[in-house]
Amino acid sequence: MEITQQYFCPQQHVLLVNHSEIGNANQITCQICESSVVAPFYVCDTCKYYVHKSCKIKKINHPFHPSHPLSLTPKNALCDSCGQYSRKSYMFSCIECRLSFDVDCALMSNSCPQGQKHCIQHSTHPHLLLLVDTTDTIYKNIHVRCFACQSKDSPSDDQVYYGCNRCKYFLHKQCIDQLQQQIQTFAHPNHGCLSLRMIKFYLGKCFLCKSKDPRAFYYECQQCNFRLCMDCNVIGVLKYKYHDHLLFFVKKMSPAFEQCNIYNTCFQSSFMSINVSNEFQKTESFRFHCCDCDFKLHLLCGPLPRIIKYKGHVHSLLLVDSFIEDSSGEYNCDICETERNPRIRIYCCGDCKYFAHVHCVISEL
């Protein structure tokens, strides 16, 4: 045995390195991976504390999480790779990002198995994804479901899957081809591309819409904690003449962050029914959002295009702040045929007396 000054047992005794096998090894388990002890291993004879030499790695740099090293910590939690509750006493974790892998998932080899020609490394999973033969008997008790589109196909559908059997993680080849593994966005210009990631139990929020994406797919900066959900990675960006920074069009802002910087001053008037009007109920989650100073505008308060072309009408539609065409007191949208508030912005064709709620032409904006 040799003495090492590098590692200690929980009672702070110096660990010795043993290079020889021991007779009752099948009855002694490693304190970290909990499998039978094989040489070389560390041992504290006083405490009967045994750890494989390969398991006594305090930190690893994992390609799935390059922004921070993963530290070996005493912990029992759900593994963010396989989704199973770790039965072992230690996990590799990034405390800053609240990310944890069990020991087996963290140290699993990323080399293509011998005889397996079809394997890929995808940015959404820490392990290699192998070509799946769904007719193989090993998949009889496994629900092969694509994590991207959430669909489960029968073997007769001829869908090609890649997957990790250990983690029960599968993706259609078609979905892999459609998912951009890296994107560039004006919302985060300083650190280059964002990489596509997938965490089954992700607790963070999208930087733009402040929502948690139930699909757990998101785009992440490898140099900081900036993240975008799948909806916000394709949002529009514009320059507003009354604001110094770029504004991003967010379709589904989290309710806790919805407050508009203009709404409370612009619409506190005698027609308070606007607060509960159909127009505001239908557009309450839409925001123009500034990443630099958290400035937010409700859709009806923000910089909408002045003229749009709507497929349901022959002429272009013009944005107007209000339109009271007669004194009858009855004002309707010609698309959904429901009541509209004449004091709220609409799109209209003056020649045809054609009127449309902003939310009814949202797909054209």
Protein Blocks (a to p, Z undefined) as FASTA:
>chain_A
ZZdfkbccfkopacdddfbdcfklmmpccfklopacdddddddfklopacdfklmcfbdc
dfklmmbccdddddddddfklopacfbfbdcddfklopacdfklmmpccbdcehiabdcd
dfkbcbdcddddfkbmklmmpccddfklopacdfklopacdddfklopacdfklmmmpcf
bdcdfklmmnopadddddfkbcbdcfklopacfklpacddfkbmcdcdfklmmcccdddf
kbfbdcdddfbdcfklmpcfklmmmmgcfklmlmmgmklmmmmmgccddfklopacdfkl
mccdfbdcdfkbfbdcdddfbdcfbfnopacdfklopacdfkbccdddfklopacdfklm
mmmZZ
